[in-house]
Amino acid sequence: MAKQFCGGRSSTNLVDPIRLQKTEKEPLVFKGDLQRIYVQIIQVWGKMRRIQILLSQSMVRHTNLTSATLTLKGLGRIRSFRSAGSKLVFYDICNGESSIQALCNLRIIQNQHDGEQEHVKAEWKESTQTSRKGDWISVTGYPSRTAAGELSITATAIPRITATSLHQVPDELVDSERRSRSPHVNLIVNRQPRDTLRMRHHVEKFMRDFLEAHDLIHVRTPMLSTGIGGASAHPFTTLATEFPGNELSLRIAPELFLKRLLVGGIEGVYEMGQAFRNEGIDTTHNPEFTICEFYKPFATLDDLIKMTENMFTGLTEHTAALKRDQLQSLEPLDVDFSAPFKRLEFIPSIEFAIGRPLPNLSAPNAQQALLQLFQSLGLKLPTSPSLPRLLDALSSTYLEPQCTSPTFITHHPEALSPLSKSFVDPQTHQRVAARVELFIQGREYVNAYEEENSPFEQRRKFVEQVQYRKLNDAAEEGEGGVMVDESYLEALEWGLPPTGGWGCGVDRLCMLFSGASRISDVLSFGTLRNVVALAQPWRR
């Protein structure tokens, strides 16, 4: 719903009776949800004239509303138009997903312009011959109903073309290459991509409102820096004119910057913004993506789990209402988000699945022991089989397929979580992290943990990660996020309060709630592959 109406009125007060009385000299301009605004105009008009209005979802019955004392101006794109002879034209004007009919009768327009008959005829001929589907149009007139009962604006002046479409708008656009190479045409023709982008807006807004309701403030952290901490990934690198000797990297995660703010005394922070990883493109990954992270002092793992359940439950209800009332081209989500969500402990669940215990994962020979386990189980080894990658492969094989309904995987081995607190699990006697991941339909959506705040333990974990990298140095050359970050360790020496940290891939979340099957569907201009293709010549 557009916020601007009647010179800037909010959507909660779309029509002002006093303002309506002044419209003979100053036409109302209405945008956004035309049908809803039109109905409200009729409601107020009826109250002013003491006329009873009967409203239903399908029609508005009213009387004596053909007086030209109420002047409206409709702005929108021509979706279709048809003529009934040479002196009567009907335009269907759309603005967003709402539309309204403009009835243009030459005789009525001429009656409004006495003494200018020939001039009006000439303008009428030019307008009806040049307007076409896809043009943006402005129609000034008064509210009326056709003989068939359709709400309309009866024009009192020649419709004015405000912007022309020089291309023929197709009735449909199904070719996938054309849709990706011409996203603007795809948006004009197809409602679903428009609804998907609107759903993304609502999902992001809900997340912001939810986090701010939990006393978290939104901050911005650097996109460019000389460090690449916060995750393990290949960065994009560049040089700045101001610092020719320093290689800069686009951030792969905002985590270490955000935790520095907590060291400085900020009570709780979140950021929703872009991150970049110089890696592959597939249905769920893009080198440029949107990430949301928050860090809340004194939040425990149970607090993070509860917040996650509440957020997803609220998102489910909110998006279901949007699909029912506004974004009707999107399919309902068939996932049960009833809390509490299912939980799987990492090590016990894998041991149950393979029918044997895992080796001591903190022992110096843990990698070799896992390699032997993979051989005995007949499992394919991952590329560069370091200890973390072997454990990831076990999770992908035995745990993630169980996560069709919303499921938390908890207590990962310490080697998988260098930035989280860890402890010895009394059940398995293994060192595990105070960490959870939320999986839905086999895909990861949330990663959360209690942050490591000891500079000594954090240094030990950084050093271990460097050792894992050295074991596969040739294959993993260029990976970031596993260095000993001395700057971050120095910040920890000033005291990071016990903190719960939470991260979510926003693009994937929008895919879930919009029903999109590809990440490109929830990005305004698709993946990096689509963006690069936009610059290439298009063969029609």
N, C-alpha and C positions, 0 to 999 in steps of 0.2 A: 504494500500500500504506500503510495507516495505521501510524503509528509506535507507537501505544499498544496494548499487549496485555499481559495478566498484570500490570496495575498499572504500565504504562509501559515495557515492554520494547521494544527496537527490532525492526524487521522482520527483522533478520538472526538473531534468536534468539527466535522466536515462541513456543516451547513450552519450559517448564522442568519436567523430570520431578519435581523436588522440589516445585514448586508444584502439580503435578497431584495429588500425594498428599494435598494439603490441601483439595481442592475439595469435600469433603463439607459443610464449614461455610461455605466462601467460593466461590461460583460464579465460573467464568471468564467474562469478558466479552470477546467477540471482535468486531472491526469490520473494515472494509476488505475484503480479498480473502477472503471466507468459505470458498470452496472450497479454496484453498491452505492456509489455516490449519487447516481441518478435516482435510485429508490429513496435515498434520504432527502434529496431535493423535493421529491413528490410528497414525502411525509410532511416536511416543513411547509411546503406550499399549501397542502391540504389543511394544516392546522391554522395557517394564517387566514384562510378563506372560510374556516369553519366547515370544511367538507370532510365527510367520513371517508377514511381510506381503509380498504380491506387488502391486507398483504398476505401473500403466500410465497412459496419457493418458486412457483412457475409464473406468477402474473401479479400485476398491480391493477386493481380496479379503481377508477377515479372518474370524476366528472368535472366539466368546466375548466379544463387545463389547457385549452388551446389559445388562451390570451397571450399576446406577444409582450406583455409587461414583464415577463421573466425571460431574460436573455441569457443564453448559454453559449459557450464556445467549446466545441469538441476538437481535441487534438489527437491524432493517431495515424496509423498506417492503413492504407486501403487494402483490406483483405479480399474484397470482391466488390463488384458493382454491376448493376444491370439497369437497363432503360426500359421504360414503358412508353414508347413513342418518342417524339423529339423534344417534349417539354417536361418529362418526368424521369428522374434518375434516382436510384437508391444506392447508397454507399454503405458497405459494412466496414466500420472503422474499428481497428483493434489497437489497444494500448496495453502491453503486457498480455495477459491471458483474458482480459475482459474486452468486450466489444459492444458497440451500440450502432444502431442504424441511423443514417442521415437521409432524410427525405428532401430531395431538391426539386421543387416545382417551379418552373419558370414563371407561371402566372403569379404565384405568391411573392416571388422575388421582385417582379415588376411592380406589384402593388406597393412595395416598400420604397420604390425609386421612381416616383412620378416625374415625368419630364425627361427621363433618361432611357426611354424604351429601346431606342436603337443601340445605344451604348451597352445596355444590359444584354440585349440579344447577341451582340458581337462577343461579349465576354463569356456568355453562356456557351456559345458555339465553340469558342477556343477551349474552355474548361472541359467540356464533355468530350471533345475530340483528342485532347492531349493527356488527360488523366488516365492512369493505368494502375493495375495491381502492383503494389509495392511502394507507390508514392506515399509521402507523408502529406497529410491534408489538414486544413483548419476549416471547420464549419461553424458558422454563427447562426443561431436560431432560437426557437423556443420549444419546450417539451410538448410532445403530442403522442397520439397512438394511431397506428394505421388501421384500416378496416379489419385487418386480421388480428388486431389487438397487440401488435408489437410496439414496444417502447421505442420512440424515435426522437430525433431532433429535426424539426421542420426548419429548413434553411430560410433565412431572410436576406441572405446576400450570396453572391456567387462563391462557391467553395474556393479556397485559396490553397494552391500547392506550395507547401513550405520546403519540400525537398523531393527531388525526382529520383526514381530508380531507372537507370539507363539499361538495365538488364531485365529480361523476361523472368519473373519469379516462377520457378517450376512448381507444379502441383505436388510433387514428391521428390525426395532425394534419397535414394537407397544405395547408390554406389559408395562403398566405403572409402575409396581413395578420394573421390570428389568431396565427401563429407569432411575428411581430415585436411584436405588442401584448401577448402573454402569453409572454414568454421562459421563465418558470418552468414553464409547462405544456409548452412545446416540449421542455424538458430532461427532464421526467418521461417523456414519451411516446416521444421519438426518441433513439436512441443516438448518431447521428452528431454532433449539436451537443455532446453531452457529450464524445465522443472528440476533437472539434476543440479544445475548451477545454483538455483534458488535453494534447493535442499542443502547444498554445501554452506551457503550463507547462514541458514538457520541452525545447522549443526555447530558451526564455529561460534555463532552468537550464544547458543545454549551453553557451550563449554566455557566461554568467557564469563557469562553470568553465573554459572555454577561455581567457578573457581573464585570469583570475586565475592560471592556469598560466603565463601570459606575464608575470608579475610586475606586473600592473596592479591598482591598488586602486580599489574602488568608492567614489564620492563623491556628494554631493548638492549641487546648485547652485540658486540662487534661481529660483522660478517667476515671481515678480513683480519687476519692476525698471523703472527709468525709461528704459533703453535697449532697443533692439530689434535688436541686431546679431546676426550669425552666419548670416544667410540673407536672401534677398529675398522678402518676403511681407507680406500685410496682417495686422497684429496685432489681437488683442482688447485693448481699452483699458478702464480703469476708474479710479476714484478711491478713495483710502483716507481714512478719517476722520482719521487722524493727519497726513496730508499733503494737505490739501484743495486746495492750489495746484499739486500735481504730478500730471500724468497718468501712470498706471502702465500697463504692458503685460504681458500674459502672454507668456512667452518663446516665441520661434519656433524657437530652437535653443540648446543649452547651450554652444556652442563657445567663445565669448570668455571665459566664466567658467572653463572647464576649462583653457584655456591660461594664464590668470593663475596657476593653481595650479602649473603647471610653472615659471613665472617664479620662484615662491616656493621652488622646490627639491623639490617632490614628484616622485618618480622616474618616475611614469607613472600615468595615471588613466583611468577610464572611468565612464560614467554611462548607465544605462538608465532612462528615465523619460518623462513626458508632455511634449509640446510642443503648441502651439496656433497655428493659422493661420486667419484669418478669411476663408476662401475656400470654394469649392464642395464639394459632396458627389457622389461617383460610386462606381463599383465598386472603385476602388483608393485613394480619398482620403476623409478625414474631418477636420473641423476640429480635433478632438482626436485625437492619435495618439501612438504610442510610438516613441521614437527611441533608438538606442544609438550612442554616440560614444566613441572612445578616442583618447588622445594619448600617444605613446611617444617619449621623447627618443632621438635618434640613429637612429631608424628611417628607412630610405630607401624610395623608391617600390617597389623590388624586394622589400624586407622586407614592405611592406604587401600586395603582390600575393601573396607566398608565404603570409602569414598568412590571407588571404582564401581562397585555394585550400584550405589545410588545414582551415579552419573549415567550409567548405561540404562538403568531402569527408567530414569527420567527422559533420556533421549528417545527411548522406545515409545513412550507415551506421547511425547511431543511430536515426533516424526510421524507417528500413526495418525494423529489428528491433522497434521499438515497434508498427508496423502489423501485423507478422506475429504477435506474441505477445500484445499487449494491445488495441491500438486497431484492431480488425479491421474496423470499419465504414468506415475511410478507405482510399481507393484508393492503390496504389503509385505512386510518382513516376517518370514516364518521361522522365528527363533524365540524360544522361551527365555526371557531374562528375569525370571522369578529368582529373588535372592533367598538363601545364599547360593552362590555358584558352586559347582562341583570343584573339588581340589584333588590334585595328584602330587604326591611328594616325589621328587625326581629320582632319587636313588632307590627307595623301596619299590617304586612302581616299575622301574626297569628290571630290577632283580626278580620281581614277580613274573614279568613278561618273558625273561630269558631262562628262568628256572635255576639261577645260580647267583652267588654274590659277586659284586664287582670287586676288583682289587683295591688295595689301599691307594686312593687317588692323590695322597700327599707324599707318597714314597718316591724316591729318586727314579725308580724303574716303572713308574705308573704308565708312561707311554708305551713301553715295551709290553707290559702286561695287557694293556688294552689292544694292542696290535695282535697279540696271540688270541685274545677273546674274539676279535673280529674274524680271525681265520677259522676258529673252531665253530663260530656261528654261521660261517659262509656269507658274511656281509662284505659288500664292496667298500673299499677304503675311500675316504674323501681325499680331495686334492690337498697336498701338503698336510699329512696326518699328524698334526701336533695334538697335544693332550686336549686343548679346548675343542678342536675340530672333531676329534673322535667322540667326545662327549656330546657335541651338537648332533653328530650323525646318529648316535643312539637315541637321542630325544626325537629326532625326525622320524626314526623308524618305529619306535615303540610307544612314544607318549603322544605326539601330536595327532596321530590318527584317532586317538580316543577322544579328542577334544571337539566333538561335533557341537554339543551344547556349550555354553560359556563355561570355561574351565580354567582354574588357576593351577599352573605348574609351580610348585614351591620348593624352596631349599635346594637350589642348584649347587653343584660342587663349586668350591671356592675358585678353582681355576677359570670358571666361566664368568666370574663377576669381580674383577679387580678393583672396582670402585665402591663395592658394598661391604658392610660389616660381615663378619663370618664368625662361626662358632662350631664346636664339636657337637654333632647330633648324637644325643644319648641312645637313639635307636640303632643307628648304623655305625656309630663311632667314626664317621668321616667328617672332615671339615667342610661345612656347607655355608652358603651365603644366606643372609636374611633378605631374600629376594622372591618375587613372584612375577610370573608372566601370565597374561590373560590370552587364551586362545579361543577362537570361535570358528567353527567349521574348518578346523585345521590350520587357521591362519593366526599369527600373532598380532595382537592389537595394543597391548599395554605391557610395559616393562617397569617394575617398581621395586625399590629396595630401601633399606635403612643405610644411609650413607656412611662410608668409612670416614671417621673424623680424627683418627690418630695419625699424625704425620709419620710416625715410625712404622706402623702397620701398612700405611699407604705406600711408603717407600719400598717395603718388602714385596708388596704385591706388584708394584711397577717393575721391580727387578725381575720377578718371576715371569712376567709377561714378555720382557725383553729376551729372557732365556728361551721361552717358547718360540719366539720369532727367529732366534738364531738357529734353532734346530731345522728350520725350513727357510733359511735366509734367501736362497736363490728364488724360490717360488713366491715368497711373500715380500720381495723387495718393493719398497715404496709404501707399504702399509703404515697407516698412522694410528695414533691412539694408544701405542704400547711403549712409548718412550718414558724415561724417567723425567717427569715434568717438574723441574726444580722450582719454577715460579709458583706452581700450584702448591707444592709441598711447603714453600715458605709461607704462603697464605694460611695453610692449615695450622702452622705454628702459632698463629694468632688466636686460634680457637674457633672451630666450627661447632655450633651447638648440635646435639643429637638431632638428626634431620631425616625426614622421610622424603625420598625423591621419586618422581613419577614421570614417565614419558609415553607418548602415544603418537603414532603416525596418523596425521589428520586425513591425508588423502585416502588411506585404506579405510578409515572410519567412515568417511563420506561414501565410499563404495558400498560399505555394508548397509547403511541406512537409506541409500538411494536405489539399491538393487543393481548397481553398475557391475559389470563383469570385468572391466578393464580400468586401470588407473587413468588412462587417457580420457575416459568418459567424464571424470570429475575434475579435470583440469581444463581451464577455459580454452586453451589452444593445444591440448593434447600433450604427449610426451615430447622429450627433446627431439626425437626423430621427426615428429610432426612439425615442430617449430622450425627445424632446419629445412624441412621440405617447403615451408611457406615462402622461403626466399628463392626457391627454384622456379624457373618458368613453368607455367601450367599450360599443358596442351589441351585445348577444349575438345 
